[in-house]
Amino acid sequence: MPTKPATFPGVTITQVMLTPTMAQQFLNKNHPHNRKPSPEHVAVIAKDIAGGRWLFEGSPIRFDTTGCMIDGQSRCLAVIKANKAVPLAVVRGLAPEAFDIIDRTTKLRSFTEILATRNYSHTHNLATGLYLYTAFLGGMGLRRQKTSPALLLETLEANLGLSDSCNFVHDVGKLPLQHLVSMGAITAFHYIFSQINKPLADELVKGLSEPTGFKGPLTRPFNNLKHKLHSQQVKMSNTRRRIEQMHFIIQAWNAEMKGKPTCRFSYKEGDSLPDIEGLQGKPTQP
């Protein structure tokens, strides 16, 4: 016997092109107890809209029976910020109590899980490396920033060598490396450095992972780097330490590229990331 379709008296669902004007009208009816919107989150959505990466995935803008918008303020603000209309569904007539349980029935899929569904390996470190590389393309140095999954996937598809670098880092020496340096950071650096001098980039990863270190004198920049990383006794949860590491890795790379016999390291909080020797400009973000 055919299943009778479920009905929800008083609830309507419509499809709309949400324009900036309509978005403002919706915001005028925003629920008074909605969370304060995150400018960073709004900027991420707006960037996807402006870049043509917006995809309607089924989540509607929702209104209750009193006419209050109980879900959708960030999307409305992003449409206004991007000044571009997007297709959306609008649900009206929900019980006011629905406001209390929105977002509690859904667990967001992490970007690591998204990479796993696409059969990538070492997804945690690949995700970290990709976040850092995307920040690098966006002019944020190598400091991780909030980025949408759509932009991250677009960046990865345009830079599949990042996955190769991640696999190389793991194959060469995951166990020794992970106690010395951020695996995600060394993945991003190996990919960037490989575009300049791949044998030297490979040597950096191998030398950091091998107990004997690098060929050549102990004062060689890469040997200086390994000693520096060891002496730090780095705790990977410490953000400042990770930033220091990134500065030191670039300083050692630059010294090697310039043929210097040794390298002195320096970092003060707030220092901009050094330019990378040999990198003529950098690719543009999608």
C-alpha positions as CSV (number, residue, x, y, z in Angstrom):
1,M,0.0,0.0,0.0
2,P,1.5,3.4,-1.0
3,T,2.8,5.5,1.8
4,K,0.7,8.7,2.3
5,P,2.8,11.8,2.0
6,A,3.3,13.6,5.4
7,T,1.6,16.9,5.8
8,F,2.4,19.8,8.1
9,P,-0.6,22.1,8.5
10,G,0.3,25.8,8.1
11,V,3.8,25.1,6.9
12,T,4.8,26.3,3.4
13,I,8.0,25.9,1.4
14,T,8.8,28.1,-1.5
15,Q,11.8,28.5,-3.8
16,V,13.2,32.1,-4.2
17,M,16.1,34.0,-5.6
18,L,17.3,35.7,-2.5
19,T,18.3,39.2,-3.6
20,P,20.1,41.8,-1.4
21,T,16.8,43.7,-1.0
22,M,14.9,40.6,0.0
23,A,17.7,39.6,2.4
24,Q,17.4,43.0,4.2
25,Q,13.6,42.5,4.4
26,F,14.2,39.1,6.0
27,L,16.8,40.6,8.4
28,N,14.2,43.2,9.5
29,K,12.2,40.2,10.9
30,N,15.2,38.5,12.5
31,H,14.4,36.7,15.8
32,P,15.4,39.0,18.7
33,H,17.3,36.2,20.4
34,N,19.3,35.0,17.3
35,R,23.0,34.6,18.0
36,K,25.2,37.6,17.2
37,P,26.4,36.9,13.6
38,S,30.1,36.2,13.1
39,P,31.6,38.6,10.6
40,E,34.2,36.0,9.7
41,H,31.6,33.4,8.9
42,V,29.6,35.9,6.9
43,A,32.7,36.8,4.9
44,V,33.4,33.1,4.1
45,I,29.9,32.7,2.7
46,A,30.0,36.0,0.8
47,K,33.3,35.0,-0.8
48,D,31.8,31.8,-2.0
49,I,28.8,33.7,-3.4
50,A,30.9,36.3,-5.2
51,G,33.3,33.5,-6.5
52,G,30.4,31.5,-8.0
53,R,30.9,28.6,-5.5
54,W,27.6,28.9,-3.8
55,L,25.6,25.7,-3.9
56,F,22.1,25.3,-2.4
57,E,22.4,22.1,-0.3
58,G,18.9,22.0,1.0
59,S,19.0,24.1,4.2
60,P,16.2,26.7,4.0
61,I,15.7,30.1,5.6
62,R,13.1,29.5,8.3
63,F,10.3,31.6,9.8
64,D,8.0,30.8,12.7
65,T,4.3,31.4,13.0
66,T,4.9,34.8,14.5
67,G,6.8,35.9,11.3
68,C,10.3,35.9,12.9
69,M,13.2,34.6,10.9
70,I,14.6,31.9,13.2
71,D,17.4,30.6,10.8
72,G,19.3,32.3,8.0
73,Q,20.7,35.6,9.2
74,S,24.3,34.8,8.1
75,R,23.2,33.9,4.6
76,C,21.1,37.1,4.3
77,L,24.1,39.2,5.5
78,A,26.4,37.4,3.0
79,V,24.0,38.0,0.1
80,I,24.1,41.7,1.0
81,K,27.9,41.7,1.4
82,A,28.4,40.0,-2.0
83,N,25.6,42.0,-3.6
84,K,24.5,39.0,-5.5
85,A,21.3,36.9,-5.5
86,V,21.4,33.2,-4.8
87,P,18.7,30.4,-5.0
88,L,17.2,29.3,-1.7
89,A,14.2,27.7,-0.1
90,V,12.1,29.5,2.5
91,V,10.1,27.6,5.1
92,R,7.3,29.5,6.9
93,G,4.9,28.6,9.6
94,L,7.2,26.7,12.0
95,A,6.4,26.5,15.7
96,P,8.2,29.1,17.7
97,E,9.7,26.3,19.8
98,A,11.6,25.2,16.7
99,F,14.0,28.1,17.4
100,D,15.3,26.2,20.5
101,I,16.4,23.0,18.6
102,I,17.7,24.4,15.3
103,D,21.2,23.0,14.6
104,R,20.9,20.4,17.5
105,T,19.8,17.6,15.3
106,T,22.7,17.9,12.8
107,K,26.4,17.3,13.2
108,L,28.4,19.2,10.6
109,R,30.8,17.1,8.5
110,S,34.4,18.1,9.1
111,F,36.6,19.0,6.2
112,T,38.8,15.9,7.1
113,E,35.7,13.8,6.6
114,I,34.9,15.5,3.3
115,L,38.4,14.6,2.1
116,A,37.9,11.0,3.2
117,T,34.7,10.7,1.1
118,R,36.9,11.7,-1.9
119,N,39.4,8.9,-1.2
120,Y,42.3,11.1,-0.2
121,S,44.9,9.7,2.2
122,H,46.3,11.2,5.5
123,T,43.3,13.5,5.5
124,H,44.0,15.3,8.8
125,N,47.4,16.5,7.7
126,L,46.3,17.1,4.1
127,A,43.5,19.3,5.5
128,T,45.9,21.3,7.7
129,G,48.4,21.7,4.8
130,L,45.6,22.8,2.5
131,Y,44.3,25.4,5.0
132,L,47.8,26.8,5.3
133,Y,48.4,26.8,1.6
134,T,45.1,28.5,0.9
135,A,46.0,31.2,3.5
136,F,49.3,31.6,1.7
137,L,47.5,32.2,-1.6
138,G,45.2,34.7,0.1
139,G,48.1,36.8,1.4
140,M,47.7,35.6,5.0
141,G,51.1,34.1,5.2
142,L,50.9,30.5,6.4
143,R,48.5,31.3,9.2
144,R,45.4,29.1,9.1
145,Q,42.2,31.1,8.4
146,K,38.5,30.3,8.3
147,T,37.8,29.0,4.8
148,S,34.8,27.4,3.2
149,P,35.0,23.7,2.1
150,A,34.1,24.8,-1.4
151,L,37.1,27.1,-1.7
152,L,39.4,24.5,-0.1
153,L,38.3,21.8,-2.6
154,E,38.7,24.2,-5.5
155,T,42.2,25.0,-4.3
156,L,43.1,21.3,-3.9
157,E,41.8,20.4,-7.4
158,A,44.0,23.2,-8.8
159,N,47.0,22.0,-6.7
160,L,46.8,18.2,-6.6
161,G,50.5,18.2,-5.9
162,L,49.6,19.0,-2.3
163,S,48.2,15.5,-1.9
164,D,51.4,14.1,-3.4
165,S,53.5,16.2,-0.9
166,C,51.3,14.9,2.0
167,N,51.9,11.3,0.8
168,F,55.6,11.9,0.4
169,V,55.9,13.4,3.9
170,H,54.1,10.4,5.4
171,D,56.0,7.8,3.4
172,V,59.4,9.3,4.2
173,G,59.2,9.6,7.9
174,K,55.9,10.2,9.7
175,L,57.1,9.0,13.1
176,P,60.3,11.0,13.5
177,L,58.8,14.0,11.8
178,Q,55.6,14.3,13.8
179,H,57.6,14.8,17.0
180,L,59.7,17.6,15.4
181,V,57.4,19.7,13.2
182,S,53.8,20.1,12.2
183,M,53.0,17.5,9.6
184,G,50.5,19.8,7.9
185,A,53.0,22.7,7.8
186,I,55.8,20.5,6.3
187,T,53.3,19.3,3.7
188,A,52.5,22.9,2.7
189,F,56.2,23.8,2.7
190,H,57.2,20.7,0.6
191,Y,54.6,21.6,-2.0
192,I,55.6,25.3,-2.2
193,F,59.4,24.5,-2.2
194,S,58.9,21.7,-4.8
195,Q,57.7,24.4,-7.2
196,I,61.2,26.1,-6.8
197,N,63.6,23.2,-6.4
198,K,62.1,19.7,-5.9
199,P,65.3,17.8,-5.0
200,L,66.1,20.4,-2.3
201,A,62.5,20.2,-1.0
202,D,62.7,16.4,-0.9
203,E,66.1,16.6,0.9
204,L,64.6,18.9,3.5
205,V,61.9,16.3,4.4
206,K,64.2,13.4,4.3
207,G,66.9,15.1,6.4
208,L,64.5,16.1,9.1
209,S,63.2,12.6,9.4
210,E,66.6,10.8,9.4
211,P,68.6,10.5,12.6
212,T,71.8,11.3,10.8
213,G,70.4,14.6,9.5
214,F,71.7,16.2,6.4
215,K,74.9,15.7,4.3
216,G,77.5,18.4,4.6
217,P,78.9,20.3,7.6
218,L,77.0,20.5,10.8
219,T,76.8,24.3,10.3
220,R,74.8,23.9,7.1
221,P,71.5,25.8,7.2
222,F,69.3,22.7,7.1
223,N,71.4,21.1,10.0
224,N,71.0,24.4,11.9
225,L,67.3,24.1,11.4
226,K,67.1,20.5,12.7
227,H,69.1,21.4,15.7
228,K,66.9,24.4,16.3
229,L,63.7,22.4,16.1
230,H,65.1,19.8,18.5
231,S,66.2,22.4,21.0
232,Q,62.8,24.0,21.1
233,Q,61.2,20.8,22.5
234,V,58.1,21.9,20.5
235,K,54.6,21.3,21.8
236,M,52.5,21.1,18.7
237,S,49.4,22.5,20.5
238,N,51.3,25.8,21.0
239,T,50.3,28.2,18.2
240,R,53.3,30.5,18.8
241,R,55.7,27.6,18.5
242,R,54.2,26.6,15.2
243,I,54.5,30.1,13.8
244,E,58.1,30.2,14.9
245,Q,58.8,26.9,13.2
246,M,57.4,28.3,9.9
247,H,59.7,31.3,10.1
248,F,62.7,29.1,10.9
249,I,61.9,26.7,8.0
250,I,61.7,29.6,5.5
251,Q,64.9,31.2,6.9
252,A,66.8,27.9,6.5
253,W,65.4,27.4,3.0
254,N,66.4,30.9,2.0
255,A,69.9,30.4,3.3
256,E,70.3,27.1,1.4
257,M,69.0,28.7,-1.8
258,K,71.5,31.6,-1.4
259,G,74.3,29.1,-0.8
260,K,75.1,30.5,2.7
261,P,77.3,28.2,4.8
262,T,75.1,28.7,7.9
263,C,71.9,30.2,9.1
264,R,70.9,32.4,12.1
265,F,67.3,32.3,13.2
266,S,65.2,35.1,14.4
267,Y,61.6,35.7,15.2
268,K,59.6,38.3,17.2
269,E,55.9,38.0,17.7
270,G,54.1,39.8,15.0
271,D,56.8,39.5,12.4
272,S,55.6,39.0,8.9
273,L,56.4,35.7,7.2
274,P,59.7,36.1,5.2
275,D,59.6,36.0,1.4
276,I,60.5,32.6,0.0
277,E,63.7,32.6,-2.0
278,G,63.2,31.5,-5.5
279,L,59.4,31.9,-5.6
280,Q,58.7,34.3,-8.4
281,G,55.4,35.7,-7.2
282,K,52.8,33.2,-6.1
283,P,49.8,31.5,-7.7
284,T,46.4,33.3,-7.3
285,Q,43.6,32.0,-5.2
286,P,40.7,30.5,-7.1
